[in-house]
Amino acid sequence: MTPETLFYIIIAIIVIDFLIDKILDALNAKHFNDPIPEELSDVYDKEEYEKSQRYKKERFKFGMITSTFSVLLTLGFIIFDGFSWVDQIARGISDNSILVALIFFGIIMLGSDILMTPFSWYSTFVIEEKYGFNKTTKGTFVLDKLKGLAMTAIIGGGILALIVWFYQIAGDDFWWYAWILIAVFSVFMNMFYAKLIVPLFNKQTPLEEGSLRTKIEQYAKSVGFQLDNIFVIDGSKRSTKANAYFSGFGREKRITLYDTLINDLEEEEIVAVLAHEVGHYKKNHIIVNLVASILTTGFTLWLLSLFIGNPVLSEVLGVSQPSFHIGLVAFGILYSPISEITGLIMNYISRKFEYQADNYAKFTYNGDSLISSLKKLSKNTLSNLTPHKAYIFVHYSHPSLLQRYRNLKTGF
């Protein structure tokens, strides 16, 4: 295949992916004004529902502007040989291929972050502020950005450097080494993310003694779930939106509750939410997701190894000197249709897992308490109660509130 043909294929992939995404967004937006299903009629009162409508429409319009800017920026960078320009800058600084790759991606990532920061700022301090969600200070916003960039440079840069080095010493067989590296890193992060990464951004404290902790421990004991680590995270530092999550394995497993969750829900509802999280663990969903992610990564790296040595991948982006980092960019774009398919499969599996975790909470604790917690959380985030089915199929990792309600009530 000639570089010119591949160039048009890359442009077509970017444009088609954008158009499909925008068509789905538009279909979903058309249902914003649909009547709320009778089962969910108690989620919003009239004023709250109108507020949720305004919020959804504003986020939709803002998303259209942001994604259009992003895709035009990407197309312009490809058409006007932006990758070649950055490659020349990187090669002008060093002739070491590992350093060249690090500098190249460093410039790309930093430039992209700088250009997208105004959109992130507007989203946080205008839209989220207007609807009462934002609790982030400007200082925290900037500090989060700097910490995020530092983490990307250290962790992402370290992994990239090792992968390029594997390619230098092993050629097309590099993918085995890269796969092992990423698999080990993934397991490590699943184990220690809460201890190593979360404290960089949030304060975590053990849940204090009291009726809530007692109820959680009694439930855990009733289902044979060893749970010693129950933490509260200061989510209200950035947003009023609530969450809870399970992390780690063995001695490192822990339940983390956002302080906003504790403020928004009754104790019975909080235990029901935790019963759902315990359901994920009992059903081995965390391990299945981790294994699926590792296998997908292995497949992607194997596929990359088949094409990365082809000079056409570099030429298609205007770079005459073949290199791993340029080939990686071109491959990433070409791989995106496959990535979309694997994403659809993973979302489908994830939604099935959510039903199973809901059912576990229903049969081991209280389905009605879980329903009321889901309704409150949806209300407090001004969630869309009438999403389009196609939008759910493509983008949702969780079933819609209506789907979860009907499953919990009737087990459809």
C-alpha positions as CSV (number, residue, x, y, z in Angstrom):
1,M,0.0,0.0,0.0
2,T,1.3,3.4,-1.0
3,P,1.8,6.2,1.6
4,E,-0.7,8.3,-0.2
5,T,-3.4,5.6,0.0
6,L,-2.7,5.1,3.7
7,F,-2.8,8.8,4.3
8,Y,-6.4,9.0,2.9
9,I,-7.4,5.9,5.0
10,I,-6.1,7.7,8.1
11,I,-8.0,10.9,7.3
12,A,-11.1,8.8,6.6
13,I,-10.9,6.9,9.9
14,I,-10.6,10.2,11.9
15,V,-13.5,11.8,10.0
16,I,-15.8,8.8,10.1
17,D,-15.1,8.2,13.8
18,F,-16.0,11.8,14.5
19,L,-19.2,11.8,12.4
20,I,-20.4,8.6,14.0
21,D,-19.8,10.0,17.5
22,K,-21.6,13.2,16.7
23,I,-24.5,11.4,15.1
24,L,-24.9,9.4,18.4
25,D,-24.6,12.6,20.4
26,A,-27.3,14.2,18.3
27,L,-29.6,11.1,18.6
28,N,-29.1,11.2,22.4
29,A,-29.8,14.9,22.6
30,K,-33.1,14.4,20.7
31,H,-34.3,12.4,23.7
32,F,-33.4,15.0,26.3
33,N,-37.1,16.2,26.3
34,D,-38.7,12.8,26.4
35,P,-41.1,12.2,29.3
36,I,-39.5,10.7,32.3
37,P,-40.5,7.0,32.7
38,E,-43.1,6.5,35.4
39,E,-40.7,4.3,37.4
40,L,-38.4,7.3,37.7
41,S,-41.0,10.0,38.2
42,D,-39.8,10.6,41.8
43,V,-36.2,11.4,40.9
44,Y,-36.8,15.1,39.9
45,D,-39.5,17.7,40.8
46,K,-40.5,20.1,38.1
47,E,-37.7,22.7,38.9
48,E,-35.0,20.1,39.2
49,Y,-36.0,18.4,35.9
50,E,-35.8,21.8,34.1
51,K,-32.4,22.3,35.6
52,S,-31.3,18.9,34.5
53,Q,-32.5,19.7,31.0
54,R,-30.5,22.9,30.8
55,Y,-27.4,21.1,32.1
56,K,-27.6,18.3,29.6
57,K,-28.1,20.7,26.7
58,E,-25.3,22.9,27.8
59,R,-22.9,20.0,28.1
60,F,-24.0,18.7,24.7
61,K,-23.2,22.0,23.0
62,F,-19.9,22.3,24.8
63,G,-19.0,18.8,23.9
64,M,-19.7,19.5,20.2
65,I,-17.4,22.6,20.3
66,T,-14.6,20.7,22.2
67,S,-14.7,17.6,20.0
68,T,-14.9,19.6,16.8
69,F,-11.9,21.7,17.8
70,S,-10.0,18.5,18.8
71,V,-10.6,16.7,15.5
72,L,-9.8,19.8,13.4
73,L,-6.6,20.2,15.3
74,T,-5.7,16.6,14.7
75,L,-6.5,16.8,11.0
76,G,-4.6,20.0,10.6
77,F,-1.6,18.5,12.3
78,I,-1.6,15.5,10.0
79,I,-2.3,17.5,6.8
80,F,0.3,20.1,7.4
81,D,3.1,17.7,8.5
82,G,3.0,18.7,12.2
83,F,4.4,15.3,13.3
84,S,7.3,15.8,10.9
85,W,8.0,19.2,12.4
86,V,7.9,17.9,16.0
87,D,10.1,15.0,14.9
88,Q,12.7,17.4,13.5
89,I,12.7,19.3,16.8
90,A,13.2,16.1,18.8
91,R,16.1,15.0,16.5
92,G,17.7,18.4,16.8
93,I,17.9,17.9,20.5
94,S,19.2,14.4,20.6
95,D,20.2,11.5,18.3
96,N,19.4,8.8,20.8
97,S,16.2,7.1,19.6
98,I,14.8,6.7,23.2
99,L,15.3,10.3,24.0
100,V,13.9,11.3,20.6
101,A,10.8,9.4,21.3
102,L,10.4,10.9,24.8
103,I,10.9,14.4,23.5
104,F,8.6,13.8,20.6
105,F,5.7,12.6,22.7
106,G,6.5,15.1,25.4
107,I,6.0,18.0,23.0
108,I,2.8,16.4,21.6
109,M,1.3,15.8,25.0
110,L,2.3,19.1,26.5
111,G,1.1,21.0,23.4
112,S,-2.2,19.1,23.4
113,D,-2.7,19.8,27.1
114,I,-2.0,23.5,26.8
115,L,-4.5,23.8,23.9
116,M,-7.2,21.9,25.7
117,T,-6.8,23.5,29.1
118,P,-9.0,26.5,28.3
119,F,-11.8,24.0,27.5
120,S,-11.2,22.1,30.8
121,W,-11.1,25.5,32.6
122,Y,-14.5,26.6,31.1
123,S,-16.0,23.2,31.9
124,T,-15.0,23.4,35.5
125,F,-15.3,27.0,36.4
126,V,-18.3,28.0,34.2
127,I,-20.5,25.0,33.4
128,E,-19.9,22.9,36.6
129,E,-19.9,26.1,38.7
130,K,-23.2,27.3,37.2
131,Y,-25.0,24.1,38.2
132,G,-23.5,23.9,41.7
133,F,-21.1,21.0,41.1
134,N,-17.7,22.6,41.2
135,K,-15.7,22.8,44.5
136,T,-12.3,23.0,42.8
137,T,-10.3,26.1,43.5
138,K,-8.2,27.6,40.8
139,G,-5.1,26.7,42.8
140,T,-6.2,23.0,43.0
141,F,-7.0,23.0,39.3
142,V,-3.5,24.2,38.4
143,L,-1.8,21.9,40.9
144,D,-3.8,18.9,39.5
145,K,-2.6,19.8,36.0
146,L,1.0,20.0,37.1
147,K,0.8,16.7,39.1
148,G,-0.9,15.0,36.1
149,L,1.8,16.1,33.7
150,A,4.5,15.0,36.1
151,M,2.9,11.6,36.5
152,T,2.6,11.2,32.8
153,A,6.2,12.2,32.3
154,I,7.5,9.8,35.0
155,I,5.3,6.8,34.5
156,G,4.3,7.1,30.9
157,G,7.8,8.2,29.9
158,G,9.4,5.4,31.8
159,I,7.2,2.8,30.2
160,L,7.7,4.3,26.7
161,A,11.5,4.4,27.2
162,L,11.5,0.7,28.1
163,I,9.3,-0.3,25.1
164,V,11.5,1.6,22.7
165,W,14.5,-0.1,24.3
166,F,12.8,-3.5,23.9
167,Y,12.3,-2.8,20.2
168,Q,16.0,-1.9,19.9
169,I,17.2,-5.2,21.4
170,A,14.5,-7.6,20.3
171,G,13.2,-6.1,17.0
172,D,9.7,-7.3,16.1
173,D,9.7,-9.6,19.1
174,F,9.6,-6.6,21.4
175,W,5.9,-7.0,22.0
176,W,6.5,-10.0,24.4
177,Y,8.7,-7.9,26.6
178,A,6.3,-4.9,26.4
179,W,3.3,-7.1,27.2
180,I,5.0,-8.5,30.3
181,L,6.0,-5.0,31.4
182,I,2.5,-3.6,31.0
183,A,0.8,-6.6,32.6
184,V,3.0,-6.4,35.7
185,F,2.4,-2.7,35.9
186,S,-1.4,-3.1,35.6
187,V,-1.4,-5.7,38.4
188,F,0.8,-3.5,40.5
189,M,-1.4,-0.4,40.0
190,N,-4.6,-2.4,40.8
191,M,-2.9,-3.5,44.0
192,F,-1.4,-0.2,45.2
193,Y,-3.2,2.6,43.3
194,A,-5.0,3.7,46.4
195,K,-1.8,3.8,48.4
196,L,0.5,5.4,45.9
197,I,-1.5,7.6,43.5
198,V,-4.7,8.7,45.3
199,P,-2.8,10.4,48.1
200,L,-1.1,12.7,45.6
201,F,-4.5,14.2,44.8
202,N,-6.8,13.5,47.8
203,K,-6.7,12.9,51.5
204,Q,-7.9,9.5,52.7
205,T,-8.9,8.7,56.2
206,P,-10.2,5.5,57.8
207,L,-14.0,5.5,58.3
208,E,-14.5,6.5,61.9
209,E,-16.2,4.1,64.4
210,G,-19.9,4.5,64.5
211,S,-23.2,3.0,63.2
212,L,-22.2,3.2,59.5
213,R,-18.9,1.4,60.0
214,T,-20.7,-1.2,62.2
215,K,-23.4,-1.8,59.6
216,I,-20.7,-2.2,56.8
217,E,-18.7,-4.6,58.9
218,Q,-21.8,-6.6,59.9
219,Y,-22.8,-6.9,56.2
220,A,-19.3,-7.9,55.1
221,K,-19.2,-10.6,57.8
222,S,-22.6,-11.9,56.8
223,V,-21.4,-12.6,53.3
224,G,-17.9,-13.9,54.3
225,F,-16.1,-10.9,53.0
226,Q,-12.9,-10.0,54.9
227,L,-12.9,-6.2,55.0
228,D,-10.5,-4.3,57.3
229,N,-9.8,-1.2,55.1
230,I,-12.7,1.2,54.8
231,F,-11.6,4.7,53.8
232,V,-13.3,8.1,53.2
233,I,-11.9,10.3,50.5
234,D,-12.3,14.1,50.4
235,G,-14.1,14.1,47.0
236,S,-15.9,17.4,48.1
237,K,-12.6,19.1,47.5
238,R,-13.3,19.1,43.8
239,S,-17.0,18.3,43.2
240,T,-20.3,17.7,44.9
241,K,-20.7,14.5,42.8
242,A,-20.5,11.3,44.8
243,N,-18.8,7.9,44.2
244,A,-17.5,4.7,45.9
245,Y,-15.1,2.2,44.6
246,F,-13.3,-1.1,45.4
247,S,-9.6,-1.6,44.8
248,G,-6.8,-4.0,45.5
249,F,-6.6,-7.7,46.3
250,G,-5.8,-9.8,49.3
251,R,-4.6,-7.7,52.2
252,E,-4.6,-4.6,50.0
253,K,-8.3,-4.7,49.2
254,R,-10.2,-1.7,50.4
255,I,-13.5,0.1,50.0
256,T,-13.3,3.9,49.4
257,L,-16.2,6.1,50.0
258,Y,-16.4,9.7,48.8
259,D,-17.4,12.1,51.7
260,T,-20.1,13.4,49.3
261,L,-21.6,9.9,49.2
262,I,-21.8,9.8,53.0
263,N,-23.4,13.2,53.0
264,D,-26.0,12.4,50.2
265,L,-27.2,9.0,51.3
266,E,-28.7,7.3,54.3
267,E,-26.7,4.6,56.0
268,E,-28.9,1.8,54.6
269,E,-28.3,3.2,51.1
270,I,-24.6,3.4,51.6
271,V,-24.4,-0.2,52.7
272,A,-26.4,-1.2,49.7
273,V,-24.0,0.6,47.4
274,L,-21.1,-1.2,49.1
275,A,-23.0,-4.5,48.7
276,H,-22.9,-3.8,45.0
277,E,-19.2,-3.3,45.1
278,V,-18.7,-6.5,47.2
279,G,-20.7,-8.2,44.5
280,H,-18.1,-7.2,41.9
281,Y,-15.4,-8.8,44.0
282,K,-17.4,-12.0,44.8
283,K,-18.2,-12.4,41.1
284,N,-14.6,-12.0,40.2
285,H,-15.4,-9.0,38.0
286,I,-12.2,-7.2,38.9
287,I,-10.0,-10.1,38.0
288,V,-11.9,-10.8,34.7
289,N,-11.6,-7.1,33.7
290,L,-7.9,-7.1,34.5
291,V,-7.3,-10.3,32.5
292,A,-9.4,-9.0,29.6
293,S,-7.4,-5.7,29.6
294,I,-4.1,-7.6,29.7
295,L,-5.2,-9.9,26.8
296,T,-6.4,-6.9,24.8
297,T,-3.1,-5.2,25.4
298,G,-1.2,-8.3,24.2
299,F,-3.2,-8.5,21.1
300,T,-2.6,-4.8,20.3
301,L,1.1,-5.1,20.9
302,W,1.3,-8.2,18.7
303,L,-0.5,-6.4,15.9
304,L,1.8,-3.4,16.4
305,S,4.8,-5.7,16.0
306,L,3.6,-6.8,12.5
307,F,3.5,-3.2,11.2
308,I,5.9,-1.0,13.2
309,G,8.9,-1.9,11.0
310,N,7.1,-0.8,7.8
311,P,8.6,2.6,6.7
312,V,5.2,3.5,5.1
313,L,3.9,4.2,8.6
314,S,6.4,7.0,9.0
315,E,6.1,8.3,5.5
316,V,2.3,8.6,5.7
317,L,2.9,11.3,8.4
318,G,5.5,13.1,6.3
319,V,8.5,11.7,8.1
320,S,11.1,10.2,5.7
321,Q,13.2,8.6,8.4
322,P,11.4,5.6,9.8
323,S,11.2,5.5,13.6
324,F,9.3,3.6,16.3
325,H,7.5,6.7,17.7
326,I,6.2,7.9,14.4
327,G,5.1,4.4,13.4
328,L,3.3,4.2,16.8
329,V,1.3,7.3,16.1
330,A,0.2,6.1,12.6
331,F,-0.6,2.7,14.0
332,G,-2.6,4.2,16.8
333,I,-4.9,5.9,14.3
334,L,-5.2,2.9,12.1
335,Y,-6.0,0.7,15.1
336,S,-8.8,2.9,16.3
337,P,-11.6,1.0,14.5
338,I,-10.5,-2.2,16.2
339,S,-10.2,-0.3,19.5
340,E,-13.9,0.8,19.0
341,I,-15.0,-2.8,18.6
342,T,-13.1,-4.0,21.7
343,G,-14.5,-1.0,23.5
344,L,-18.1,-2.0,22.6
345,I,-17.4,-5.6,23.8
346,M,-15.9,-4.4,27.1
347,N,-18.8,-2.0,27.7
348,Y,-21.3,-4.8,27.0
349,I,-19.5,-7.1,29.5
350,S,-19.3,-4.2,32.0
351,R,-23.1,-3.7,31.8
352,K,-23.7,-7.4,32.4
353,F,-21.4,-7.2,35.4
354,E,-23.3,-4.3,36.8
355,Y,-26.5,-6.2,36.6
356,Q,-24.8,-9.1,38.4
357,A,-23.5,-6.8,41.1
358,D,-26.9,-5.2,41.5
359,N,-28.5,-8.6,41.9
360,Y,-25.9,-9.6,44.5
361,A,-26.7,-6.5,46.5
362,K,-30.4,-7.2,46.1
363,F,-30.2,-10.8,47.4
364,T,-27.6,-10.3,50.1
365,Y,-28.8,-7.0,51.4
366,N,-31.6,-4.7,50.2
367,G,-32.6,-4.0,46.6
368,D,-34.9,-1.1,47.5
369,S,-32.1,0.7,49.3
370,L,-29.9,0.3,46.3
371,I,-32.7,1.7,44.0
372,S,-33.2,4.7,46.3
373,S,-29.4,5.3,46.4
374,L,-29.2,5.2,42.6
375,K,-32.1,7.6,42.2
376,K,-30.5,10.1,44.7
377,L,-27.1,9.9,43.0
378,S,-28.8,10.4,39.6
379,K,-30.7,13.4,40.9
380,N,-27.6,15.0,42.5
381,T,-25.6,14.7,39.3
382,L,-28.6,15.9,37.1
383,S,-28.2,12.7,35.1
384,N,-30.0,12.0,31.8
385,L,-32.9,9.7,32.6
386,T,-33.9,9.1,28.9
387,P,-30.7,8.2,27.0
388,H,-31.0,6.8,23.5
389,K,-30.5,3.0,23.3
390,A,-27.8,3.3,20.6
391,Y,-25.9,5.8,22.8
392,I,-26.1,3.4,25.8
393,F,-24.8,0.6,23.6
394,V,-21.8,2.5,22.4
395,H,-20.8,4.7,25.4
396,Y,-22.3,3.3,28.6
397,S,-20.2,1.0,30.8
398,H,-23.2,0.9,33.2
399,P,-26.9,0.3,32.3
400,S,-29.1,3.3,32.4
401,L,-31.0,4.1,35.7
402,L,-34.2,2.8,34.2
403,Q,-32.6,-0.5,33.1
404,R,-31.1,-1.0,36.6
405,Y,-34.4,-0.2,38.3
406,R,-36.3,-2.7,36.2
407,N,-33.7,-5.4,36.8
408,L,-33.7,-4.8,40.5
409,K,-37.5,-4.8,40.6
410,T,-38.4,-7.5,38.2
411,G,-35.2,-9.1,37.1
412,F,-35.9,-8.6,33.4
